[in-house]
Amino acid sequence: MTDPSFTQHHVDRIAEAHSRLDGVDERVAKLEMAERVQTVRMEYIQNTLSAINANINKIVWLIIASIVGGAMTFIISGGLNGAQ
């Protein structure tokens, strides 16, 4: 049942192809793992940036509220009466 045109050279080439495919499979698995790690890192960075953005918004509101409060205090204490 052996094909006479199927020589040892063909067997060696097929074994070499299988070996190369195994190497490609390993590389693909490593790349997929690296992509999953990068995805987790990016999610962490996104969450951290969202927290930083929320804190900056709070600080901006505090600054605006302080300026408005200072202006209101100035007006109430008679600061707009002019030089009398």
C-alpha positions in Angstrom: 0.0 0.0 0.0 3.0 2.2 -0.1 3.3 4.6 -3.0 6.6 4.1 -4.7 6.8 7.9 -5.5 6.5 8.7 -1.8 10.2 8.8 -0.8 12.1 9.4 2.4 12.5 13.0 1.2 8.8 13.5 1.3 8.6 12.0 4.8 11.3 14.3 5.9 9.6 17.3 4.3 6.3 16.5 6.0 8.1 16.1 9.4 9.8 19.4 8.9 6.4 21.0 8.0 4.9 19.6 11.2 7.8 20.9 13.2 7.4 24.4 11.7 3.6 24.3 12.3 4.3 23.4 16.0 6.6 26.4 16.2 4.0 28.7 14.6 1.4 27.4 17.1 3.7 28.2 20.0 4.3 31.7 18.6 0.6 32.3 18.1 -0.1 31.1 21.7 2.5 33.5 23.0 1.1 36.4 21.0 -2.4 35.6 22.2 -1.2 35.6 25.8 0.6 38.9 25.3 -2.6 40.4 23.8 -4.6 39.3 26.8 -2.1 40.8 29.2 -2.1 44.1 27.2 -5.9 44.1 27.3 -5.9 43.7 31.1 -3.3 46.5 31.4 -5.3 48.8 29.2 -8.4 48.2 31.3 -6.5 49.0 34.4 -5.1 52.2 32.8 -8.6 53.2 31.7 -10.0 52.7 35.2 -7.1 54.7 36.7 -7.5 57.5 34.2 -11.3 57.6 34.9 -10.5 57.9 38.7 -8.0 60.7 38.0 -10.5 62.5 35.8 -13.2 62.3 38.5 -10.7 63.8 41.0 -9.7 66.6 38.7 -13.4 67.4 38.2 -13.9 67.6 41.9 -10.9 69.9 42.3 -12.2 72.2 39.5 -15.6 72.4 41.2 -13.9 73.2 44.5 -11.9 76.0 42.9 -14.9 77.4 41.1 -17.0 77.2 44.3 -14.2 79.0 46.2 -14.0 81.8 43.7 -17.8 82.2 43.7 -17.9 82.1 47.5 -15.1 84.7 47.7 -17.0 87.0 45.3 -20.2 86.6 47.3 -18.4 87.3 50.5 -16.9 90.4 49.0 -20.2 91.6 47.7 -22.1 90.9 51.0 -19.4 92.7 53.0 -20.0 95.8 51.0 -17.2 95.6 48.6 -19.3 97.0 45.7 -20.3 100.3 47.6 -17.3 102.1 46.1 -14.7 104.1 47.9 -16.6 105.8 50.8 
